[in-house]
Amino acid sequence: MEMILNEYDMVVGAKFENGTIQDYIDEAQTFGLIRYEATTAYWFLYNDLDSPDDIKELYKKVIKEEHYIKDEYGEEMVVFNKQGDTPYETLVKTLDSYLDDELATVY
């Protein structure tokens, strides 16, 4: 996975064999986009205790629609608005790999 950096050398996404990941695509910087082959979906991380109010509002909206949540010790990865045939599990596995790589570059 090749990290995409902004002008300040901060990770803002990644390119990989089957697609791309972007951290934030909306003006409020609340959710990102994953493209995996012919599938696209939005994603964000959510924690009931620590998420800002705009993320909490987005979470309330998303859980009323089709979505997928991977809960790992209270930190939830929320994937929604999926268009395409790639299973949610594949998207989440790819996002997990990206987040692990992103953390590794920070430390």
Contacts in CASP RR format, 6 or more apart in sequence:
PFRMAT RR
TARGET T0000
AUTHOR 0000-0000-0000
METHOD contacts of the structure
MODEL  1
MEMILNEYDMVVGAKFENGTIQDYIDEAQTFGLIRYEATTAYWFLYNDLD
SPDDIKELYKKVIKEEHYIKDEYGEEMVVFNKQGDTPYETLVKTLDSYLD
DELATVY
1 14 0 8 1.000
1 15 0 8 1.000
1 16 0 8 1.000
1 97 0 8 1.000
1 98 0 8 1.000
1 101 0 8 1.000
2 14 0 8 1.000
2 15 0 8 1.000
2 16 0 8 1.000
3 11 0 8 1.000
3 13 0 8 1.000
3 14 0 8 1.000
3 101 0 8 1.000
3 102 0 8 1.000
3 105 0 8 1.000
4 11 0 8 1.000
4 12 0 8 1.000
4 13 0 8 1.000
4 14 0 8 1.000
4 15 0 8 1.000
4 20 0 8 1.000
4 22 0 8 1.000
5 11 0 8 1.000
5 12 0 8 1.000
6 12 0 8 1.000
11 23 0 8 1.000
11 102 0 8 1.000
11 105 0 8 1.000
11 106 0 8 1.000
12 22 0 8 1.000
12 23 0 8 1.000
12 24 0 8 1.000
13 20 0 8 1.000
13 21 0 8 1.000
13 22 0 8 1.000
13 23 0 8 1.000
13 98 0 8 1.000
13 102 0 8 1.000
14 20 0 8 1.000
14 21 0 8 1.000
14 98 0 8 1.000
14 101 0 8 1.000
14 102 0 8 1.000
16 94 0 8 1.000
16 98 0 8 1.000
18 36 0 8 1.000
18 37 0 8 1.000
18 94 0 8 1.000
19 34 0 8 1.000
19 35 0 8 1.000
19 36 0 8 1.000
19 37 0 8 1.000
20 33 0 8 1.000
20 34 0 8 1.000
20 35 0 8 1.000
21 32 0 8 1.000
21 33 0 8 1.000
21 34 0 8 1.000
21 35 0 8 1.000
21 94 0 8 1.000
21 95 0 8 1.000
21 98 0 8 1.000
22 32 0 8 1.000
22 33 0 8 1.000
22 34 0 8 1.000
23 32 0 8 1.000
24 30 0 8 1.000
24 31 0 8 1.000
24 32 0 8 1.000
25 31 0 8 1.000
25 32 0 8 1.000
25 33 0 8 1.000
25 42 0 8 1.000
26 32 0 8 1.000
28 54 0 8 1.000
30 44 0 8 1.000
30 54 0 8 1.000
30 55 0 8 1.000
30 58 0 8 1.000
31 42 0 8 1.000
31 43 0 8 1.000
31 44 0 8 1.000
31 58 0 8 1.000
32 42 0 8 1.000
32 43 0 8 1.000
32 44 0 8 1.000
33 40 0 8 1.000
33 41 0 8 1.000
33 42 0 8 1.000
33 43 0 8 1.000
34 40 0 8 1.000
34 41 0 8 1.000
34 42 0 8 1.000
34 43 0 8 1.000
34 79 0 8 1.000
34 91 0 8 1.000
34 94 0 8 1.000
34 95 0 8 1.000
36 86 0 8 1.000
36 90 0 8 1.000
36 91 0 8 1.000
36 94 0 8 1.000
37 86 0 8 1.000
38 84 0 8 1.000
38 85 0 8 1.000
38 86 0 8 1.000
39 82 0 8 1.000
39 83 0 8 1.000
39 84 0 8 1.000
39 85 0 8 1.000
39 86 0 8 1.000
39 91 0 8 1.000
40 82 0 8 1.000
40 83 0 8 1.000
40 84 0 8 1.000
41 79 0 8 1.000
41 80 0 8 1.000
41 81 0 8 1.000
41 82 0 8 1.000
41 83 0 8 1.000
41 88 0 8 1.000
41 91 0 8 1.000
42 79 0 8 1.000
42 80 0 8 1.000
42 81 0 8 1.000
43 77 0 8 1.000
43 78 0 8 1.000
43 79 0 8 1.000
43 80 0 8 1.000
43 91 0 8 1.000
43 95 0 8 1.000
44 55 0 8 1.000
44 58 0 8 1.000
44 77 0 8 1.000
44 78 0 8 1.000
45 51 0 8 1.000
45 75 0 8 1.000
45 76 0 8 1.000
45 77 0 8 1.000
45 78 0 8 1.000
46 55 0 8 1.000
46 56 0 8 1.000
46 59 0 8 1.000
46 75 0 8 1.000
46 76 0 8 1.000
46 77 0 8 1.000
46 78 0 8 1.000
47 74 0 8 1.000
47 75 0 8 1.000
47 76 0 8 1.000
48 56 0 8 1.000
48 74 0 8 1.000
51 59 0 8 1.000
59 78 0 8 1.000
62 78 0 8 1.000
62 80 0 8 1.000
63 69 0 8 1.000
65 80 0 8 1.000
65 81 0 8 1.000
66 80 0 8 1.000
66 81 0 8 1.000
66 82 0 8 1.000
67 78 0 8 1.000
67 79 0 8 1.000
67 80 0 8 1.000
68 78 0 8 1.000
68 79 0 8 1.000
68 80 0 8 1.000
68 82 0 8 1.000
68 88 0 8 1.000
68 91 0 8 1.000
68 92 0 8 1.000
69 76 0 8 1.000
69 77 0 8 1.000
69 78 0 8 1.000
69 79 0 8 1.000
70 76 0 8 1.000
70 77 0 8 1.000
70 79 0 8 1.000
70 92 0 8 1.000
70 96 0 8 1.000
77 92 0 8 1.000
77 95 0 8 1.000
77 96 0 8 1.000
79 88 0 8 1.000
79 91 0 8 1.000
79 92 0 8 1.000
79 95 0 8 1.000
82 88 0 8 1.000
82 91 0 8 1.000
END
